[in-house]
Structure formats: structure tokens, C-alpha cells
Amino acid sequence: MPSVPLSVVVITYNEEHNIARCLEALHDIAEDVVVVDSFSTDRTVDICHQHGVRVIQHAFEGYVAQKNFATAQAQHDMVLQLDADEVLTEELRQSIRKVKQNWQHAGYSLTRLTNYCGTWVRHGGWYPDRKLRLYDRRLGEWQGLLLHERFQIAAGQAAGTLSGDLLHYSYNSVEQHVSQLNRFTSIAADELWLANKRHVTLFHLLLKPWWRFVHGYFFRRGFLDGFAGLSIAVISALGVFLKFAKLKFGRDAKMVGGKNGQ
């Protein structure tokens, strides 16, 4: 059976420290690689050109819209979607090659192994972080609100699994983690607002953050990852608090004095 051609799509913005590592693992598994860049101001685009991949500039309109746009730019219907800070392991590359020889499902999920400040995190709910990333674009689409996007295959279609990890180089420092947490919790608060889930109580501000820490650090054995596990558990709990605090106080403040804070 002939191998099906595969496109890899990657969305980027100022990823000069990550993108080369991502692209170098794709040279012999993909017939087409396209990077959709949101007008980076660093060397991201130059590095992509050095690796001989297609680059399309497209203003960022949200993760769901950007990934659907990127998927539409692929030359082939079989698509592997990656983020710039992700790298295929050799085992995962071999698994993808086998699927290309015998494609049977609408999509395939894989496990993602995250590197946090130099530590590979295998507990605390961070592993296995299963994602559906290899798919037939004719049989689904990216869905979600502002965060937590996912590729949703069509009703009645089945998904398979791939062996091998996708390496995710997430945060190089606690400062970077907290900075992104601040941005993501603002987006998460907006998601709740748009979903009309606007009621915030002390349960949301106190008990839910406490439970997030206990669940991740003790029940999901985050303590086995040492300092990384402790840092993740504490910052994750802080994220729960910030999300609901921003929903309650940030949104209330925006509504004072004018429609939608304008």
C-alpha cells in the first residue's frame, strides 16, 4: 500500500528559540510543512526559510481560528498539527510512518511529555497529556472558545492512538510560567463570561484553588517530580484563583461607567 502524503502545520509568533528544533524532526516524515506566522518580530521567519518550509503570514485571531486557517493551507488532507515548542521523538516518528502506510481512522492521538524548567514532568496530571494531533482534515475541525482548543472529529468517526511521546518544551523559568499564567487566566475569565458562567463565590476563590493544589500535588503525585511538581501545583492553584478573581472583579470593573467597559 502506498504511503499517504502528509502535511505538517505549525503556528508561530516570536518562536526563534524553539522553531528550528521543531522543524529538524520533520525532514523525513512530511511531504509538506507550512508555518503560519502571526507577524513575528524576531528571527522566526528567517529560521523557517532556512529550513525550506512554506511561511504564510496571518494575523492571530485566536487559537481555534488560527489552527483551522493553518490546516486549510496544507497541501494534503492528512495533517499533523504541532506547536513550535514541540518535538517528535524517534518512536513517535516511526509510529507516524506506520500510520502513513496504513491510514485507518479519522485521527490519531498521542501523548505529550512536558519539560518544565529542565525537568521532564510525569505526574501531577501533566502526563500522559493525550492530544489528537494527526488527522484527516476532511473529517473534523478545530473547535473551542478562546482557550482549550481541540480537533473534533465528525460524529461516527473513530480515532486511533500513536506510540511515542511528543516532547513539549514549555517553560524555562518560573517567571515565564507566571507571565503566561497571567495572560491565560485573563482569556479563561473571558471564556467563562462568554459562556454566561459569571457567578463567583468564596467557593470559587478559596476552595477550588485549594483543591487544585491538593489534587495535583498529592492525588496525582506531583510531589514525585520534586521542585517542578511543587511549582506546578502552587502556580496551578494560583491560576484557578486568578481566573475567578478576574471574572468577578475585572469584569465588574469594566462594566462600570459604560457598556463592556468602553
C-alpha positions as CSV (number, residue, x, y, z in Angstrom):
1,M,0.0,0.0,0.0
2,P,1.5,3.4,-1.0
3,S,2.2,5.9,1.8
4,V,-0.3,8.7,2.1
5,P,1.3,12.2,1.8
6,L,1.4,14.2,5.0
7,S,1.3,17.9,5.7
8,V,2.6,19.4,9.0
9,V,1.2,22.7,10.1
10,V,2.8,24.9,12.8
11,I,1.5,28.3,14.1
12,T,4.1,30.7,15.4
13,Y,4.8,34.1,17.0
14,N,8.3,35.0,18.1
15,E,9.5,31.4,18.4
16,E,13.1,31.8,17.3
17,H,14.3,29.8,20.3
18,N,12.1,26.8,19.5
19,I,11.2,26.6,15.9
20,A,14.4,25.1,14.5
21,R,14.3,22.2,16.9
22,C,10.7,21.5,15.9
23,L,11.4,21.6,12.1
24,E,14.5,19.5,12.3
25,A,12.4,16.5,13.4
26,L,10.2,16.7,10.4
27,H,12.6,16.3,7.4
28,D,11.8,12.7,6.5
29,I,8.1,12.2,7.6
30,A,6.3,15.1,5.9
31,E,5.8,15.9,2.2
32,D,4.7,19.4,3.1
33,V,5.5,21.7,6.0
34,V,3.7,25.1,6.4
35,V,4.3,27.6,9.2
36,V,1.5,30.2,9.8
37,D,3.2,33.1,11.5
38,S,1.5,36.0,13.2
39,F,4.0,38.6,12.1
40,S,6.8,37.7,14.4
41,T,9.3,40.5,15.2
42,D,12.2,38.1,15.9
43,R,14.1,35.7,13.6
44,T,11.3,33.1,13.5
45,V,10.5,33.6,9.8
46,D,14.2,33.7,8.8
47,I,14.8,30.4,10.5
48,C,11.8,28.8,8.8
49,H,13.1,29.9,5.4
50,Q,16.5,28.4,6.3
51,H,14.7,25.1,6.7
52,G,13.0,25.4,3.4
53,V,9.4,25.4,4.7
54,R,6.5,27.5,3.5
55,V,5.6,30.5,5.6
56,I,2.3,32.3,5.4
57,Q,1.7,35.5,7.4
58,H,-1.7,35.7,9.0
59,A,-2.9,37.9,11.9
60,F,-3.7,36.0,15.0
61,E,-7.5,35.7,15.5
62,G,-7.5,33.2,18.4
63,Y,-6.1,29.6,18.7
64,V,-9.1,27.9,17.1
65,A,-9.3,30.2,14.1
66,Q,-5.6,30.2,13.6
67,K,-5.3,26.4,13.6
68,N,-8.3,26.0,11.3
69,F,-6.7,28.5,9.0
70,A,-3.3,26.7,9.1
71,T,-5.0,23.4,8.5
72,A,-6.7,24.8,5.4
73,Q,-3.2,25.9,4.0
74,A,-1.9,22.3,4.0
75,Q,-1.3,20.8,0.6
76,H,-2.5,17.4,1.7
77,D,-5.6,16.2,3.6
78,M,-3.7,14.2,6.2
79,V,-2.4,16.8,8.6
80,L,-0.1,16.8,11.7
81,Q,-0.5,19.9,13.8
82,L,2.4,20.9,16.0
83,D,3.2,23.9,18.2
84,A,6.7,25.5,17.8
85,D,7.8,24.3,21.2
86,E,7.1,20.6,20.4
87,V,9.4,18.0,19.0
88,L,8.7,14.5,17.7
89,T,10.6,11.7,19.3
90,E,12.1,8.9,17.1
91,E,9.5,6.4,18.5
92,L,6.7,8.8,17.5
93,R,8.2,9.4,14.1
94,Q,8.2,5.7,13.5
95,S,4.6,5.4,14.6
96,I,3.6,8.2,12.2
97,R,5.4,6.4,9.3
98,K,3.4,3.2,10.0
99,V,0.1,5.1,10.0
100,K,1.0,6.7,6.7
101,Q,1.4,3.2,5.3
102,N,-2.0,2.1,6.7
103,W,-4.3,5.0,7.5
104,Q,-7.4,3.7,9.1
105,H,-9.0,6.4,11.3
106,A,-10.2,10.0,11.1
107,G,-7.5,11.0,13.5
108,Y,-4.8,9.8,15.9
109,S,-4.0,10.9,19.4
110,L,-0.6,10.9,21.0
111,T,0.9,11.5,24.5
112,R,2.8,14.7,25.2
113,L,5.7,14.8,27.7
114,T,6.4,18.3,29.1
115,N,9.8,19.7,30.1
116,Y,9.4,22.2,32.9
117,C,12.5,24.3,33.9
118,G,14.7,21.4,32.8
119,T,12.7,18.6,34.4
120,W,10.5,16.1,32.5
121,V,7.2,16.0,34.3
122,R,5.4,12.7,34.5
123,H,3.0,13.3,37.3
124,G,0.6,16.0,38.7
125,G,-1.8,15.5,35.8
126,W,0.7,16.6,33.2
127,Y,1.4,13.2,31.8
128,P,0.2,11.4,29.8
129,D,-1.2,14.6,28.2
130,R,-3.1,13.0,25.3
131,K,-3.8,15.2,22.3
132,L,-5.4,14.4,18.9
133,R,-2.9,16.0,16.5
134,L,-2.8,13.7,13.4
135,Y,-6.0,13.9,11.4
136,D,-7.8,13.8,8.1
137,R,-8.9,17.4,7.8
138,R,-12.0,16.4,5.8
139,L,-13.4,14.6,8.8
140,G,-13.3,17.3,11.5
141,E,-12.2,20.7,12.6
142,W,-10.6,22.7,15.4
143,Q,-13.2,23.7,18.0
144,G,-13.3,25.6,21.3
145,L,-13.7,29.0,22.7
146,L,-10.7,31.2,23.4
147,L,-8.6,28.5,25.1
148,H,-8.6,24.7,25.3
149,E,-8.9,24.2,21.6
150,R,-9.1,20.7,20.3
151,F,-9.5,18.9,16.9
152,Q,-13.0,17.4,17.0
153,I,-13.6,14.6,14.6
154,A,-17.0,14.2,12.9
155,A,-19.7,12.1,14.6
156,G,-19.5,8.4,13.8
157,Q,-15.8,8.6,13.1
158,A,-13.1,6.8,15.2
159,A,-9.8,7.8,16.5
160,G,-6.6,5.7,16.9
161,T,-3.6,6.1,19.0
162,L,0.1,6.6,18.3
163,S,3.0,5.2,20.3
164,G,5.8,7.5,21.3
165,D,5.9,10.9,23.1
166,L,5.6,14.4,21.7
167,L,8.2,16.4,23.6
168,H,6.9,19.7,24.9
169,Y,9.4,22.3,25.9
170,S,7.1,24.5,28.0
171,Y,8.7,26.9,30.5
172,N,12.3,27.7,31.0
173,S,11.7,29.6,34.2
174,V,9.0,30.1,36.9
175,E,8.9,33.8,35.8
176,Q,7.9,32.6,32.3
177,H,5.2,30.3,33.7
178,V,3.7,33.1,35.8
179,S,3.7,35.5,32.9
180,Q,1.8,33.1,30.7
181,L,-0.5,32.2,33.5
182,N,-1.5,35.9,33.8
183,R,-2.3,36.0,30.1
184,F,-4.1,32.7,30.0
185,T,-6.2,33.3,33.1
186,S,-7.5,36.6,31.5
187,I,-8.5,34.6,28.5
188,A,-10.1,31.9,30.7
189,A,-12.1,34.6,32.5
190,D,-13.3,35.9,29.2
191,E,-14.3,32.4,28.2
192,L,-16.5,32.0,31.3
193,W,-18.0,35.4,30.7
194,L,-18.9,34.5,27.1
195,A,-20.4,31.2,28.3
196,N,-22.5,33.1,30.8
197,K,-20.9,31.4,33.7
198,R,-20.4,34.6,35.7
199,H,-21.4,33.7,39.3
200,V,-18.3,33.8,41.6
201,T,-18.4,32.9,45.3
202,L,-15.8,32.2,48.0
203,F,-16.1,28.5,46.9
204,H,-14.5,29.5,43.6
205,L,-11.9,31.8,45.1
206,L,-10.8,29.7,48.1
207,L,-11.9,26.0,47.9
208,K,-11.3,25.4,44.2
209,P,-7.7,26.7,44.2
210,W,-7.1,24.6,47.4
211,W,-8.5,21.5,45.7
212,R,-6.4,22.1,42.6
213,F,-3.3,22.1,44.6
214,V,-4.2,19.0,46.7
215,H,-5.4,17.1,43.7
216,G,-2.3,17.8,41.6
217,Y,0.3,17.6,44.3
218,F,-1.0,14.7,46.3
219,F,-3.6,12.7,44.4
220,R,-1.9,13.0,41.1
221,R,1.5,12.5,42.8
222,G,3.0,15.8,41.7
223,F,5.4,15.6,44.6
224,L,7.3,12.8,42.7
225,D,8.5,15.5,40.3
226,G,10.4,17.4,43.0
227,F,10.6,21.2,42.8
228,A,9.0,21.1,39.4
229,G,5.9,19.3,40.8
230,L,5.6,21.7,43.7
231,S,5.9,24.8,41.5
232,I,3.3,23.5,39.0
233,A,0.9,22.6,41.8
234,V,1.2,26.0,43.5
235,I,1.0,28.1,40.3
236,S,-1.9,26.0,39.0
237,A,-3.8,26.7,42.2
238,L,-3.0,30.4,41.8
239,G,-4.3,30.2,38.2
240,V,-7.7,29.0,39.5
241,F,-7.9,31.9,41.9
242,L,-6.8,34.4,39.3
243,K,-9.3,33.2,36.7
244,F,-12.3,33.6,39.1
245,A,-10.9,36.8,40.6
246,K,-10.6,38.4,37.1
247,L,-14.0,37.1,36.2
248,K,-15.6,38.8,39.3
249,F,-13.6,41.9,39.9
250,G,-12.1,42.6,36.5
251,R,-15.3,42.2,34.6
252,D,-17.3,44.1,37.2
253,A,-14.8,47.0,36.9
254,K,-15.0,47.0,33.1
255,M,-18.8,47.3,33.3
256,V,-18.7,50.4,35.4
257,G,-19.2,53.6,33.5
258,G,-20.1,52.2,30.1
259,K,-21.2,49.2,28.0
260,N,-18.5,46.5,28.1
261,G,-16.1,48.9,29.8
262,Q,-15.9,51.2,26.7
